[in-house]
Amino acid sequence: MSVINFSAGPAKLPKAVLETAQSEMLNYNNTGLSVMELSHRSADFTKIITGAEKNLRELLDIPENYKVLFKQGGGTGQFSAVPLNLMGLKPGRCADYIVTGSWSAKAVQEAEKYGKVNKVVPKLSKYSGIPDVDQWTLNPEASYVYYCANETIHGVEFPYIPETNGVPLVCDMSSNMLSRPVDVSKFGVIFAGAQKNMGCAGVTIVIIREDLLGKADPQCPVTYDYKVQAGNNSLYNTAPTYNIYILGLVLQWVKEQGGVKKMSENADLKSKAVYEVVDNSNGFYNATVEPCSRSRMNVPFRIGSKEGNETLENLFLEEAKQNGMIQLKGHRSVGGIRASLYNALSVDEARAFVQFLKDFQAKHQMEVV
């Protein structure tokens, strides 16, 4: 059965990538082996990881003074790795965290194990936007400033790069990497789990400026030590080989589609079309995020009222499934509906969802009191 997968992650992969992986599953590059069986020290895998890094550098225009690492542990692993490597950059062992959703809040919980955390923005009663910069309290003596570019659960996305006045900027880009051009030179560290826009679950990209290497705390596990991993080209221990292979196929696919610029154009088209239906539904659909902070990747909304009508929302999910549209249920912590519009989801698939939104409203409008 053909379906449109709106999962927030692990997310939809391009069909062409899956077909290539299928064709090479039993015999990669005439080796007689699956990629799953290749040694991470072999010449064939060296070509895979080198090619993936080359394409990532090209797609994001990564400067030469940045290292690219392919790691395990997901974004959550980096919640620990970042403070273990960077908290000691200054004697005060303090870091600034901009908390705008669940994932940045969880990052704070890890960072507090290794130093003092200054929460830059006022505590929010709900995650529905980004407080104005004039409400921020940045610490000029912070070792680094941390933020999450796109909060997958709540659908809050930064439309700009925060100014830190020289303090190294760390960003979790797990759910919007490769969805728009980004000036890597403005960051000290960027990390991203691959399972949204770049591949399958199991590999995490870390992009780090070279001058920040070698600053890890003595108790930092060797698998999280950025200097050790960079010095060994991410192969100090066995790398997630198959996951890096899939990532490499996705990066090649992005290049063939027109690069990050084309992905950004598509993201704008898809998200704008969905938000327009929500905003013009006369309250049948209700967006949960302020317009200036709305994610292009993850669109959460409620049906029937701002608090949601559980009966209508369950009916929506059931009728969507009948129409081949799956994984639309909101995160368990917030409820409602969430449509994830990552790079692999086509503009035509987004248009099909928009039409379903319109049809569902027309069919059930009278059920909203």
Disulfide bonds with the S-S distance in Angstrom:
none
